[in-house]
Amino acid sequence: MWTADEIAQLCYAHYNVRLPKQGKPEPNREWTLLAAVVKIQFSANQACDIPEKEVRVTKEVVSMGTGTKCIGQSKMRESGDILNDSHAEIIARRSFQRYLLHQLHLAAVLKEDSIFVPGTQRGLWRLRPDLSFVFFSSHTPCGDASIIPMLEFEEQPCCPVIRNWANNSPVQGTENLEDSKDKRNCEDPTSPVAKKIRLGTPARSLSNCVAHHGTQESGPVKPDVSSSDLTKEEPDAANGIASGSFKVVDVYRTGAKCVPGETGDLREPGAAYHQVGLLRVKPGRGDRTCSMSCSDKMARWNVLGCQGALLMHFLEKPIYLSAVVIGKCPYSQEAMRRALTGRCQETLVLPRGFGVQELEIQQSGLLFEQSRCAVHRKRGDSPGRLVPCGAAISWSAVPQQPLDVTANGFPQGTTKKEIGSPRARSRISKVELFRSFQKLLSSIAEDEQPDSVRVMKKLDTYQEYKDAASAYQEAWGALRRIQPFASWIRNPPDYHQFK
């Protein structure tokens, strides 16, 4: 049908050919991460008795995102015109929502060929049965999925704990990966800290890579060691024992912080540094963010769908991902399953059409050429720091203005004077997606509109339209009743009152 390498290769080729130079990393100095949604279409009239491996499919990238940044709480805006979270996975998902809006416009307004067919209720649509969507990310999602056992034969992380493995004692430690001075020093191959690390650990070319998510992207991927399961064997892992008789000496770290006020990390040396299964927020540079980790958001999508609350007004069922493919990087199948599906299993009663999905999770052996490790390997001992690219690129399979390049949450090149004007809005910002939703709704005859928007009280604000998607809100409420999702950080209502 399709392989993980085919999905990765398709996305890498799309990045190279369809995305412009603007917004991409500066060669040999910057790196970024990539995510995409791939539409899978089964060939028409497939015979039911054809073996799965022989089933022909068409694969097409329908949305793509790059990026590694998110803004701090103090920079959030009540007007909804700034991107709070510009991690690649989130950019790709918001770009996907833009694609879905266009496809709904084709179906409901223009009556043209679309990925949607009419549902059983007035004004509702459903995905064509021959279609599914695969999510690709060049790196494991930040947060819980990036807390991966590190076995004794693997290279050790450069930060925040350096250990004398002979006598199992810490030689140097730092309190936090994101706010430590040593973390910044580790990024500079010429720094004394980095030199000290290379002297104390195997000195292969990837030995001091630290991923944008806070994980240490070091060494070759070893898929056969993914049996080190911190979900089922946390006590053993904390004591340095992994299934398969390998010794767990540490864990790859995530920079995402535990939700304030909830259970925190133990932050002990080695494998006991993190606690797994918790909700986390993305780190900021001094200014705390309100953005939940990509692991947490993707787990939520696996119950509520990728379409969000607004688009549920038009849909009979949520739009779920059928699979997630991760590029070459430190990886654990168990950590991915724990983070994306395992934490949702206790969700009990969900509205009709919603459910916890049996997500297929695979890893490709292909490395993204502009990932941190690939750039680090290529630049060798070149002077200067290797830094994350400050821009984010959004691409959607839509006919008009498919590209959107942003920095600090606004279109790249926006001046302070322009902020607040329509031209200073990303096409995938909340307010712009809301405008596209309103335009779609107003283009449909009133007697053909969904019942959920035909209410006694006229809907006006972004929040009111979201709340009116009752089935979606019921499902979200059910998910929040179980741990760890009860700790989800929700933005104050003032941030959703724009029109």
Secondary structure, DSSP 8 states (H G I E B T S, - for coil): ---HHHHHHHHHHHHHHHS-STTS--TTTEE--EEEEEEEEE-TT--TTS-GGG--EEEEEEEEEE-EEE--GGG--TTS-S-SEEEHHHHHHHHHHHHHHHHHHHHHTS----SEEE-SSTT-EEE-TTEEEEEEESS--SSGGG-EEEETTS---SSSEEEETTTTEEEEE-S-TTT-HHHHHHHSTTSHHHHHHHHHS---TTTT---TTS----S---GGGTT--TTT-HHHHHTT--GGG--EEEEE----EE-TTS------SGGGS--SS--EE---SSS----B-HHHHHHHHHHH-SSHHHHGGGBSS----SEEEE-SSS--HHHHHHHHTGGGTT-----TT------EEEE-S---TTSHHHHHHHHTT-SS--EE-SEEEEEES-SS--EEEEETTEETT--TTTTTSGGGS-TTSHHHHHHHHHHHHHTS-GGGS-GGG--SS---SHHHHHHH-HHHHHHHHHHHTSTTGGG-----GGGG---
